[in-house]
Structure formats: C-alpha cells, structure tokens
C-alpha cells in the first residue's frame, strides 16, 4: 500500500480522510467566504485592509483563494467516488 493510500485510509468504511491540501483549500475558502460576507454586509474588505488595495500581497491572497475553490471542486469529485 502506497503512502498516499495510507493517508487516505479511514477507519470508517466508505469515508475518505481529508489530506492537508484539502484542509488548506477548505480554510482558504472559509476566509474568502467571510471576506465576501463582510464586503456585502459592511462594505469592508479585510484583505484589502491588511495588505493594501491592489497590492501584490492582496492579489496573491485573492488568487490563492480562487485556486482553493477550483481545488475544492476537484476534491469534491474525489470524495464523491466510492472507495
């Protein structure tokens, strides 16, 4: 059994374990969701407040959040497949 297979092995049959990449993507998506919630409710953008408007750091943060959403789509298809 490969190391990757061991990492995905779960004690509950039919349930996939989440990898570190899955958790990072999930965390970034939650941060992005909270950011958009604050933008919509209060017109406050925490990423812009932290890193500055149109700065490289804020653009990197937005790109990472967007990529995490794309990765989550891929991860969801993996989790939907039977073992």
N, C-alpha and C positions, 0 to 999 in steps of 0.2 A: 504494500500500500504506500503510495507516494505521500510525501509530507503535506502536500496541498490537500490530499484526500483525508488525511488525519485531521487537519484543521477544520474540515467541513463535517467531520463525523459528529453526530449528535447522539445523545443517549435516548432521545425520543425518536422512534422510527417515523420516517416521513417528514421530519423537520430539519431544515438546513441551518447550520450555525452561520452567524454573520462574521465576515472577515473584518480586519482592521480597515480596509478600504471601504467596506460597506458602512462602517460606523463613521468614518471621516466624511463620506458623502452625505450621510444622514444628518450629521451635525452641521455641516455647511448649508444644507437645505433648510434646516430649522433656523439658522442665523439669517438666511435670505428671506424666509417667510416672516420672521419677526421684523426684519428691516422693512419689508414692503407693508406690513401691518402698521408700523409706525409712520411710514410715509403717507399711507392712506388716511389714517386716523388723525395725525397731528402735523402733517407736512414736515416731519423731522426725519432726516436720513442719517442714522448713526454712522454708517460707513464714511459718508462724506464728512461728518463732524470729526471723526477720528483721523482720517487720512487727508482730508482736503478735497475740494471739488476738482475733478478732472486730473487728479494726481496719478502717478504711475501706481502707487500702492492701492488706491481705491479701484482703479481699473483692473489690477491683478485680483483684488478681492472679488469683484463682480464676475470676472472670468472664471475663477475657481468655483464660485457658487453656481454659475451656469453649467460648468463641466460636471459638477457633482450631480446636477439634475439629470444630465444625459447618462452618467454612470448609473444613477438610480434606476433609470428605465431599463438598462441592461441587467442590473442586479435583480430587478423585479421579475424579469423573464427567467432568470436562473432559479429564483425561489419558487416560481410557479410550476417548474418542471418536477415531475416525480423523481424520486431517488433512483 
